[in-house]
Structure formats: C-alpha cells, structure tokens
Amino acid sequence: MPGKKILMLTGEFTEEYEIFVFQQGMEAVGHTVHVVCPDKKAGDKIQTSLHDFEGHQTYIERYGHLADINKTFVEVKLDEYDAVYCAGGRGPEYIRTDKRIQAMVRHFHETGKPIFTICHGAQILMAVDGVLTGKRVGALGACEPEVRLAGGTYVDLSPTEALVDGNMVSAKGWTALAAFMRECLKVLGTEIRHSGDAPAAATRAA
C-alpha cells in the first residue's frame, strides 16, 4: 500500500511531543507528514511548548525545541491529503480563528477524510460548525465545555487511551500518543506485521 499524506496543523507553542513523536512515527512507517502553520513557509521554525502537571491546579508550560515547518502554508493543496492532524498545546487557541485553517478543517469534514485530534487540538475542530456534532471526542479536560457546546460528547479518557468515532481519532494528551497513533494507523489502513506473524487467513484456518 502506498504511503498516505497527512496535513499537520500547528501554531507557535504547539505541544512539542505531539509534533515530533507523531511526525516521526508516521514517517517511520512510510507516510508523509506536512507540518504547516499560518503565514509560515517551508524552512521556517516555530516555538513549541512542553506542558505537564506538577501539583498545581492546572498545567505548567515551558519552552520546547524549535520545530521545522516543512510545507509552505499558502501552497497547501487539500485534495492531495488523506488526513488532517490537529496537534495540541497552546497553538490551537489562536490558529482556530484563522479562516484559512477553518476552511482546511471544513474540507476534511465535508469529504469524510480522517481527522485526528489530541489534547487542545479539539479547539481547532470546534471552531468549524458541524465537525464535532454527534461525535464522541477525547481531549484535555479543560476542553469539555467547548466540546459539548460544539455538539459533541466529551469522553473522559485515561491518560493513555485513544478513542475512535467513525473517521475521527482523539486522545487526551501526549501520554496517549502510542495508543493514539496506533488507532490513526488503523484508520489510515496501515497494517504492521512482525517477523513470524502468521498471515490472517492462516490464523483463521487454525
């Protein structure tokens, strides 16, 4: 099966792990991930952030590494992509108000292509009418009221769980990246076999 093309929507202070781990993991199995940010071009960088809970009433935020933008925002041709991924952190809070970002999300929603969202990434989706309507969605707990107001059902996942609802995969945060990416790969139709695995047909025959 040929690799798929995934469009990753980011902004300044997007969660570091949710950029790097997702991108490298998908590329490791042959998919292409284009990391874009409004008004940035290929070769530019964005500042990422690291969020964690350390005993305060809410999460703390620290500087992460700089992340490379590898696709010029204005050159994106949506028909070329098989899925969209909304990474979390603080970036979604402001890029969701960009009408161009909203149009991108609307394209994937209306065409029925897979939509992947983690942590605050749901904030991007809730900015577009109808995207979360009737959907069961996992996200950081602070997003629960907005998910409900956007017509979705917030699901309080564990920190390591992922949720699939039709063409949408969601999770609470970066600690769920293993489960999240595993479900994203399934939705993309990617099958990973280990050496010694019996073909599915042979397994059923046994």
Secondary structure, DSSP 8 states (H G I E B T S, - for coil): ----EEEEE--TTEEHHHHHHHHHHHHHTT-EEEEE-TT--TT-EEEEEEEE-SSSSS-EEEEEEEEE--S-GGG--GGG-SEEEE--BSHHHHHTT-HHHHHHHHHHHHHT--EEEEGGGHHHHTTSTTSSTT-EE---GGGHHHHHHTT-EE----TT-EEEETTEEEESSGGGHHHHHHHHHHHHT-----TT---HHHHHH-
